[in-house]
Structures are given as structure tokens and as C-alpha cells.
């Protein structure tokens, strides 16, 4: 069954109510939207902020199914979310930090 963006958002809201507030709700939102073309530090910091989140998987799923083109969702970058949508990575692989080779095209 394919999940819709609306269902993913509802699941995320339910998970927040059940498991607690994610760090992004008390952190400057801009921390999760690093400047395009900036590598390393800002992206790594945003990804690291997501790692202990109690609703990380639900957030990542929302970012994937809603095709969010900006920001870090569930600790996943745009490129990683696109790779999951295209079947090049599973969600579990992405959440576990598996990377695509830099030369792998995803578009």
C-alpha cells in the first residue's frame, strides 16, 4: 500500500503525541535548512540533531512521500530522500546512514 503525504503527516502528528516532542520543535528551524551548496558542517549538524529523535522515521517518511525538495527531514538530505523514492536505498538503509556513491545519479 502506498502512503499519501496526508497519511504520513497524520502518522507524524500521532507519533509526536505518543513519543514526545522532536528537537526540531525547540531548535531554530533554519538549522534544518542549510544553504544549498554548503557541505559538511551545517548538513552534518542538522543530520546529527535528528539522530536521537523519537519520531525520526515518521519524519523521514513524510519528507519522502511529500517529495520535500529542501531541508533535512528525519535526518535525511534531499538526495537521500530521492534515492529512497527511486528505490536505490531502502528507508532502513537511509536511516542507518548508508550513502550512495557520489557519482550515482538519482534524477
MIMARVO-673585 format. One record per residue: x, y, z of N, C-alpha, C in turn; residue in one letter. Coordinates in steps of 0.001 Angstrom, whole numbers. Each point is the difference from the previous one (the first is absolute). Layout:
residues N
[site [X Y Z] [X Y Z] [X Y Z] 'A']
...
end
This chain:
residues 107
[site [839 -1177 0] [-839 1177 0] [885 1242 0] 'X']
[site [-293 905 -888] [757 1247 -77] [-590 1001 987] 'X']
[site [872 636 746] [-444 975 1003] [-62 1391 -635] 'X']
[site [-1026 749 326] [-139 1365 -508] [713 970 939] 'X']
[site [259 1188 -497] [627 1035 829] [-919 356 1171] 'X']
[site [-1288 21 -229] [-941 320 1075] [55 -1048 1106] 'X']
[site [46 -1280 -380] [80 -1080 982] [1339 59 736] 'X']
[site [1079 281 -723] [1322 93 629] [28 1139 1014] 'X']
[site [-623 1128 -331] [-50 1128 921] [-837 -354 1232] 'X']
[site [-1103 -685 -203] [-830 -441 1117] [778 -974 898] 'X']
[site [717 -932 -618] [818 -945 763] [1078 727 807] 'X']
[site [597 1024 -600] [1020 783 694] [-609 712 1206] 'X']
[site [-1150 618 -180] [-676 678 1113] [-352 -962 1127] 'X']
[site [-494 -1179 -357] [-332 -1011 1011] [1247 -455 749] 'X']
[site [1092 -198 -724] [1243 -439 631] [525 1056 967] 'X']
[site [-118 1263 -363] [432 1088 887] [-830 -21 1288] 'X']
[site [-1286 -169 -136] [-862 -54 1189] [337 -1201 884] 'X']
[site [325 -1131 -611] [283 -1228 752] [1411 -36 596] 'X']
[site [992 515 -746] [1399 -181 409] [706 1253 469] 'X']
[site [-596 1134 -222] [623 1230 469] [471 902 -1106] 'X']
[site [333 1191 429] [370 1090 -890] [1371 -223 -644] 'X']
[site [77 129 -1318] [1296 -107 -666] [844 1259 220] 'X']
[site [1301 -151 -120] [924 1113 236] [-262 1162 -963] 'X']
[site [-504 -288 -1171] [-236 1068 -974] [-1069 988 466] 'X']
[site [-824 -411 945] [-1041 903 501] [552 1027 984] 'X']
[site [1222 -225 468] [612 941 944] [1340 527 -511] 'X']
[site [267 -200 -1271] [1249 437 -631] [-344 982 -1109] 'X']
[site [890 911 -277] [-201 937 -1100] [-271 -792 -1282] 'X']
[site [-1142 205 -638] [-335 -765 -1211] [1047 105 -1102] 'X']
[site [700 1116 -44] [1013 170 -1042] [1133 -1014 121] 'X']
[site [174 -577 1186] [1033 -1026 189] [-265 -1209 -890] 'X']
[site [-1263 -218 -382] [-368 -1160 -806] [-124 331 -1489] 'X']
[site [364 1234 -343] [-28 440 -1390] [1318 682 -352] 'X']
[site [1103 -789 12] [1308 580 -322] [16 551 -1427] 'X']
[site [841 969 -221] [131 613 -1320] [403 -1034 -1034] 'X']
[site [-611 67 -1176] [388 -885 -1102] [1456 236 -343] 'X']
[site [685 -1064 -309] [1405 101 -355] [925 -6 1192] 'X']
[site [-541 119 1209] [825 -59 1206] [111 -1465 395] 'X']
[site [1205 -482 111] [202 -1406 340] [595 -118 1387] 'X']
[site [-103 -1182 541] [675 -273 1263] [-732 518 1203] 'X']
[site [586 982 667] [-419 458 1311] [-1479 220 219] 'X']
[site [-626 840 -796] [-1408 326 235] [-908 -1199 -260] 'X']
[site [276 -736 -1064] [-809 -1183 -295] [203 -1060 1068] 'X']
[site [1245 -234 385] [294 -1010 1018] [-656 360 1328] 'X']
[site [34 1264 370] [-621 432 1250] [-1503 -282 -28] 'X']
[site [-654 324 -1098] [-1438 -239 -110] [-317 -1491 63] 'X']
[site [756 -796 -721] [-201 -1453 17] [221 -543 1411] 'X']
[site [1049 468 656] [299 -467 1363] [-1092 393 993] 'X']
[site [-611 1173 -181] [-1092 405 882] [-1170 -980 -88] 'X']
[site [-191 -597 -1154] [-1129 -911 -214] [237 -1414 548] 'X']
[site [1234 -405 146] [294 -1398 346] [-731 -511 1238] 'X']
[site [-60 731 1122] [-680 -546 1176] [-1512 274 33] 'X']
[site [-534 563 -1048] [-1403 419 -10] [-949 -1189 151] 'X']
[site [-1010 142 861] [-945 -1097 209] [-957 -230 -1174] 'X']
[site [-54 941 -947] [-904 -150 -1144] [768 106 -1320] 'X']
[site [1251 -362 29] [871 154 -1168] [-539 -735 -1229] 'X']
[site [-385 -1245 161] [-470 -780 -1152] [-1251 622 -613] 'X']
[site [-943 407 826] [-1232 609 -509] [285 1312 -725] 'X']
[site [938 769 523] [400 1257 -638] [644 -282 -1360] 'X']
[site [885 -991 -45] [653 -362 -1258] [-1030 -467 -1023] 'X']
[site [-939 -812 438] [-1040 -486 -915] [-796 1171 -558] 'X']
[site [-357 951 865] [-725 1172 -497] [836 736 -1049] 'X']
[site [1282 236 286] [863 695 -950] [118 -726 -1329] 'X']
[site [-23 -1325 51] [112 -807 -1218] [-1290 51 -809] 'X']
[site [-1127 -332 630] [-1253 -106 -766] [-544 1356 -434] 'X']
[site [339 1057 709] [-455 1328 -415] [982 656 -973] 'X']
[site [1081 -721 -318] [1012 476 -954] [550 1370 386] 'X']
[site [273 171 1301] [597 1253 474] [1329 216 -718] 'X']
[site [140 1149 -632] [1200 293 -796] [1041 816 760] 'X']
[site [-275 310 1255] [933 790 789] [71 -555 1409] 'X']
[site [1122 220 628] [135 -295 1414] [328 -1437 339] 'X']
[site [179 -192 1293] [296 -1301 578] [-1284 -490 664] 'X']
[site [-458 -1169 -371] [-1209 -596 563] [369 -1375 536] 'X']
[site [-161 -204 1290] [347 -1283 603] [1479 -328 -115] 'X']
[site [806 1032 -133] [1440 -214 -140] [433 -344 -1413] 'X']
[site [-900 125 -969] [319 -337 -1390] [60 1255 -861] 'X']
[site [1002 57 -835] [147 1112 -936] [-934 -197 -1184] 'X']
[site [-130 1026 -823] [-826 -69 -1206] [463 -1162 -875] 'X']
[site [1288 -100 -204] [554 -1052 -866] [-339 -1390 541] 'X']
[site [116 -186 1292] [-303 -1300 594] [-1488 -309 -112] 'X']
[site [-843 998 244] [-1439 -223 -133] [-370 -366 -1428] 'X']
[site [628 643 -968] [-262 -330 -1400] [449 -1430 -302] 'X']
[site [1127 -409 555] [495 -1358 -218] [-978 -1035 557] 'X']
[site [-599 284 1146] [-990 -917 572] [-1232 -49 -899] 'X']
[site [-480 1154 -442] [-1174 36 -887] [235 -797 -1277] 'X']
[site [1236 38 -501] [323 -685 -1248] [386 -1464 209] 'X']
[site [35 -448 1248] [323 -1394 271] [1488 -324 4] 'X']
[site [837 1010 13] [1449 -232 35] [502 -284 1408] 'X']
[site [-769 398 1008] [265 -299 1414] [-1332 -352 647] 'X']
[site [46 -882 990] [-1205 -220 797] [-54 1076 1073] 'X']
[site [-1154 167 598] [-113 958 1094] [952 -384 1127] 'X']
[site [56 -1275 348] [883 -457 1077] [1455 330 -323] 'X']
[site [441 -256 -1244] [1374 326 -387] [263 1494 149] 'X']
[site [-952 804 -436] [156 1452 90] [91 446 1456] 'X']
[site [-895 -509 852] [24 379 1417] [1264 -497 694] 'X']
[site [551 -1108 -491] [1245 -538 569] [1242 725 -514] 'X']
[site [-191 946 -931] [1108 816 -470] [707 -504 -1238] 'X']
[site [-545 -1007 -684] [627 -473 -1231] [-36 1119 -1035] 'X']
[site [1091 179 -684] [113 1056 -998] [72 -590 -1396] 'X']
[site [-510 738 -955] [194 -342 -1405] [1377 493 -412] 'X']
[site [637 -659 -942] [1254 556 -517] [-253 1405 -542] 'X']
[site [965 889 163] [-167 1394 -426] [-321 98 -1495] 'X']
[site [436 -983 -776] [-219 56 -1440] [-1346 -604 -406] 'X']
[site [-723 -615 930] [-1302 -620 -305] [-1014 1087 -315] 'X']
[site [-575 -102 -1195] [-1036 958 -398] [-1325 -439 578] 'X']
[site [-769 962 508] [-1299 -354 555] [-1146 714 -707] 'X']
[site [282 847 -921] [-1075 756 -656] [-467 -718 -1228] 'X']
end
